[in-house]
Amino acid sequence: MTLKKLLVSTVLSISLCQGAFAEPVEIDKVVGVVNQGVILQSEVNSIVDRVKKQAKEQGQQLPKDEILRVQAMERLVSQALMMQMAERMGLQISDSQLDQTLANIAKEQGGTISDLRRTVEASGDSFQAYREEIRKEITTQQVTRANVDRRIYISEQEVDNLLKIMASQGQSAEEYDIGHILIDIPNEATAEEISAAKTRADKVIELLNDGQEFKRIAISSSSGSKALEGGQLGWMGINEMPSLFAEAVKSKKKDAIVGPLRSGAGFHIIKVQDVRGLQVVETTEVRSRHILIEPSIILSEEKARNMLAGFAKDLRAGNADFGELAKEYSEDPGSALKGGEYDWTDPTTYVPAFRDTLLSLKQNEISEPFRTQFGWHIVQLLDKRVADKTELAKRNRAHGMLFNRKFKEESFNWQQEMREQAHVEIFPTDE
């Protein structure tokens, strides 16, 4: 980042060693400015190459390279704004936290970090670059969560209303695999600009109705955050969708094209790619307790880990009491005074590293120290049960659905506001 901030020219060059008057050699090019940072041509090329490679593997057609570059540039502008926000917040992802995330990714694929490295490098990519990309993804998620959560309010009346809707739907409720295209309109758009956007949206619908591939059209036309993924939003129930989409999509059949739907952001086009009955899965709940130690300037990562490793050893030997250690040392304000205990909880509400470690334990087993974004933990599984269908469980599920819906909406609004307040300049390219 320091190198980028020092760049004052749109072209970086070096002189050849053979002579003082040798032709300069271009090694990279600045193609955009985002506040005090810059976007490099190499970054754009990297995203375009990755999308083209994935499309080739999937046998998918793509639009022209210049359209891919526009989408890649938008992705990099959004990412730059997020990383700048993280810097202002003082948010950093440590190497140990990153290693824990990579270990979880590797575990989900049935291997180790070494296996993951071999897979990445076998595909022709740099593992170090992959590693830093994951660090950016974690940072982006945490920045978004920190800024969007506080914008969301869910009233008891909203929960009551959704419970009534869910009761009336019964087992006939459905989930939809959604594709999304956004034709955006500028902030404070003129009537002519709105009309032009509507015309583009109508043209997109025409192309889709003529059988054009949705993902290809999304990549070339959409301004949505998932454009480079072909506009894929994935499976959602009606109650989890943004409010604008819910009524329009309800009861639609597979392959239905919906829209254009007008919002403040522009015109939305939805494709119902598939429909299925609501997948009802019994929820496992766990009761647990943990001790959290947060590394600091005074307490290093290694010392925090070793401290917990010592606690775990003493606890297994029966030489210490978990509750007393938690009360004295744990830095989790929500559980420390209760001896580190959490009441019955759906483990999917925990961060992945905590969830996966907890679910790997046998009853009363104590984990080895592990890292999350909050610090180093040891956790003990006290008990496990299949959640009953109590009113509280239903209410929590309804609250979660409302939160997910509002989070999607507010996340988009927040990112739009951040973009409008930023200084963004995209330079013309000869390519």
Solvent accessible surface area in square Angstrom, and as a share of the most:
residue,aa,sasa,rsa
1,M,102,0.46
2,T,100,0.58
3,L,118,0.59
4,K,41,0.17
5,K,94,0.40
6,L,129,0.64
7,L,24,0.12
8,V,153,0.88
9,S,56,0.36
10,T,59,0.34
11,V,62,0.36
12,L,39,0.19
13,S,60,0.39
14,I,92,0.47
15,S,82,0.53
16,L,79,0.39
17,C,136,0.81
18,Q,164,0.73
19,G,30,0.29
20,A,95,0.73
21,F,203,0.84
22,A,33,0.25
23,E,135,0.61
24,P,89,0.56
25,V,61,0.35
26,E,103,0.46
27,I,103,0.52
28,D,23,0.12
29,K,46,0.19
30,V,6,0.03
31,V,7,0.04
32,G,0,0.00
33,V,31,0.18
34,V,0,0.00
35,N,39,0.20
36,Q,141,0.62
37,G,2,0.02
38,V,20,0.11
39,I,3,0.02
40,L,20,0.10
41,Q,19,0.09
42,S,54,0.35
43,E,38,0.17
44,V,2,0.01
45,N,57,0.29
46,S,58,0.37
47,I,12,0.06
48,V,9,0.05
49,D,87,0.45
50,R,90,0.33
51,V,15,0.09
52,K,79,0.34
53,K,73,0.31
54,Q,88,0.39
55,A,6,0.04
56,K,173,0.73
57,E,127,0.57
58,Q,126,0.56
59,G,70,0.67
60,Q,30,0.13
61,Q,132,0.59
62,L,36,0.18
63,P,12,0.08
64,K,142,0.60
65,D,51,0.27
66,E,94,0.42
67,I,55,0.28
68,L,2,0.01
69,R,58,0.21
70,V,96,0.55
71,Q,14,0.06
72,A,0,0.00
73,M,19,0.09
74,E,72,0.32
75,R,72,0.26
76,L,15,0.07
77,V,0,0.00
78,S,42,0.27
79,Q,33,0.15
80,A,20,0.15
81,L,8,0.04
82,M,5,0.02
83,M,52,0.23
84,Q,15,0.07
85,M,32,0.14
86,A,2,0.02
87,E,107,0.48
88,R,155,0.56
89,M,81,0.36
90,G,61,0.58
91,L,37,0.18
92,Q,165,0.73
93,I,10,0.05
94,S,34,0.22
95,D,80,0.42
96,S,29,0.19
97,Q,11,0.05
98,L,0,0.00
99,D,55,0.29
100,Q,42,0.19
101,T,36,0.21
102,L,0,0.00
103,A,38,0.29
104,N,18,0.09
105,I,42,0.21
106,A,2,0.01
107,K,119,0.50
108,E,131,0.59
109,Q,120,0.54
110,G,72,0.69
111,G,25,0.24
112,T,80,0.46
113,I,56,0.29
114,S,61,0.39
115,D,52,0.27
116,L,6,0.03
117,R,109,0.40
118,R,142,0.52
119,T,85,0.49
120,V,13,0.08
121,E,85,0.38
122,A,91,0.71
123,S,50,0.32
124,G,68,0.66
125,D,72,0.38
126,S,63,0.41
127,F,9,0.04
128,Q,108,0.48
129,A,61,0.48
130,Y,59,0.22
131,R,39,0.14
132,E,58,0.26
133,E,53,0.24
134,I,17,0.09
135,R,51,0.19
136,K,62,0.26
137,E,83,0.37
138,I,17,0.09
139,T,6,0.03
140,T,38,0.22
141,Q,121,0.54
142,Q,35,0.16
143,V,0,0.00
144,T,14,0.08
145,R,114,0.41
146,A,45,0.35
147,N,9,0.04
148,V,0,0.00
149,D,53,0.28
150,R,189,0.69
151,R,84,0.31
152,I,26,0.13
153,Y,165,0.63
154,I,23,0.12
155,S,27,0.17
156,E,114,0.51
157,Q,106,0.47
158,E,54,0.24
159,V,2,0.01
160,D,47,0.24
161,N,67,0.34
162,L,7,0.03
163,L,33,0.17
164,K,137,0.58
165,I,80,0.40
166,M,32,0.14
167,A,82,0.63
168,S,95,0.61
169,Q,35,0.15
170,G,38,0.37
171,Q,158,0.70
172,S,86,0.56
173,A,16,0.12
174,E,69,0.31
175,E,21,0.09
176,Y,4,0.01
177,D,30,0.16
178,I,1,0.00
179,G,0,0.00
180,H,21,0.09
181,I,0,0.00
182,L,3,0.01
183,I,7,0.03
184,D,61,0.32
185,I,16,0.08
186,P,72,0.45
187,N,101,0.52
188,E,160,0.72
189,A,26,0.20
190,T,71,0.41
191,A,77,0.59
192,E,127,0.57
193,E,71,0.32
194,I,48,0.24
195,S,67,0.43
196,A,47,0.36
197,A,1,0.01
198,K,80,0.34
199,T,88,0.51
200,R,115,0.42
201,A,0,0.00
202,D,59,0.31
203,K,103,0.44
204,V,8,0.05
205,I,24,0.12
206,E,90,0.40
207,L,53,0.26
208,L,15,0.07
209,N,100,0.51
210,D,107,0.55
211,G,64,0.62
212,Q,80,0.36
213,E,73,0.33
214,F,10,0.04
215,K,72,0.30
216,R,76,0.28
217,I,10,0.05
218,A,0,0.00
219,I,3,0.02
220,S,34,0.22
221,S,42,0.27
222,S,4,0.03
223,S,56,0.36
224,G,9,0.09
225,S,81,0.53
226,K,90,0.38
227,A,5,0.04
228,L,17,0.08
229,E,80,0.36
230,G,0,0.00
231,G,2,0.02
232,Q,46,0.20
233,L,59,0.29
234,G,26,0.25
235,W,91,0.32
236,M,10,0.04
237,G,6,0.06
238,I,20,0.10
239,N,11,0.06
240,E,39,0.18
241,M,0,0.00
242,P,20,0.13
243,S,62,0.40
244,L,70,0.35
245,F,10,0.04
246,A,8,0.06
247,E,137,0.61
248,A,23,0.18
249,V,0,0.00
250,K,91,0.38
251,S,80,0.52
252,K,78,0.33
253,K,156,0.66
254,K,117,0.50
255,D,84,0.43
256,A,25,0.20
257,I,44,0.22
258,V,10,0.06
259,G,33,0.32
260,P,36,0.22
261,L,31,0.15
262,R,113,0.41
263,S,35,0.22
264,G,75,0.72
265,A,12,0.09
266,G,0,0.00
267,F,12,0.05
268,H,15,0.06
269,I,0,0.00
270,I,0,0.00
271,K,45,0.19
272,V,0,0.00
273,Q,33,0.15
274,D,49,0.26
275,V,39,0.23
276,R,85,0.31
277,G,45,0.44
278,L,41,0.20
279,Q,99,0.44
280,V,89,0.51
281,V,116,0.67
282,E,119,0.53
283,T,52,0.30
284,T,50,0.29
285,E,26,0.12
286,V,0,0.00
287,R,72,0.26
288,S,1,0.00
289,R,53,0.19
290,H,4,0.02
291,I,0,0.00
292,L,11,0.05
293,I,4,0.02
294,E,74,0.33
295,P,32,0.20
296,S,66,0.43
297,I,183,0.93
298,I,162,0.82
299,L,46,0.23
300,S,49,0.32
301,E,54,0.24
302,E,123,0.55
303,K,124,0.52
304,A,0,0.00
305,R,97,0.35
306,N,81,0.41
307,M,61,0.27
308,L,0,0.00
309,A,33,0.26
310,G,32,0.31
311,F,23,0.09
312,A,1,0.00
313,K,146,0.62
314,D,58,0.30
315,L,20,0.10
316,R,121,0.44
317,A,68,0.53
318,G,62,0.60
319,N,115,0.59
320,A,37,0.29
321,D,82,0.42
322,F,5,0.02
323,G,10,0.10
324,E,105,0.47
325,L,24,0.12
326,A,0,0.00
327,K,105,0.45
328,E,122,0.55
329,Y,79,0.30
330,S,13,0.08
331,E,77,0.35
332,D,19,0.10
333,P,124,0.78
334,G,51,0.49
335,S,0,0.00
336,A,11,0.08
337,L,154,0.76
338,K,127,0.54
339,G,5,0.05
340,G,0,0.00
341,E,61,0.27
342,Y,54,0.20
343,D,104,0.54
344,W,68,0.24
345,T,34,0.20
346,D,42,0.22
347,P,4,0.03
348,T,92,0.54
349,T,99,0.57
350,Y,38,0.14
351,V,35,0.20
352,P,73,0.46
353,A,9,0.07
354,F,9,0.04
355,R,58,0.21
356,D,31,0.16
357,T,25,0.15
358,L,0,0.00
359,L,72,0.36
360,S,70,0.45
361,L,17,0.08
362,K,158,0.67
363,Q,112,0.50
364,N,88,0.45
365,E,75,0.34
366,I,18,0.09
367,S,5,0.03
368,E,104,0.47
369,P,10,0.06
370,F,11,0.04
371,R,19,0.07
372,T,4,0.02
373,Q,66,0.29
374,F,113,0.47
375,G,0,0.00
376,W,23,0.08
377,H,5,0.02
378,I,0,0.00
379,V,0,0.00
380,Q,16,0.07
381,L,3,0.02
382,L,22,0.11
383,D,44,0.23
384,K,93,0.40
385,R,102,0.37
386,V,90,0.51
387,A,13,0.10
388,D,81,0.42
389,K,130,0.55
390,T,57,0.33
391,E,122,0.55
392,L,122,0.61
393,A,32,0.25
394,K,88,0.37
395,R,68,0.25
396,N,92,0.47
397,R,109,0.40
398,A,0,0.00
399,H,81,0.36
400,G,29,0.28
401,M,19,0.08
402,L,11,0.06
403,F,48,0.20
404,N,64,0.33
405,R,44,0.16
406,K,44,0.19
407,F,38,0.16
408,K,80,0.34
409,E,52,0.23
410,E,41,0.19
411,S,13,0.09
412,F,59,0.25
413,N,62,0.32
414,W,19,0.07
415,Q,50,0.22
416,Q,66,0.30
417,E,69,0.31
418,M,19,0.09
419,R,79,0.29
420,E,94,0.42
421,Q,155,0.69
422,A,22,0.17
423,H,107,0.48
424,V,38,0.22
425,E,77,0.35
426,I,78,0.39
427,F,49,0.20
428,P,129,0.81
429,T,66,0.39
430,D,142,0.74
431,E,114,0.51
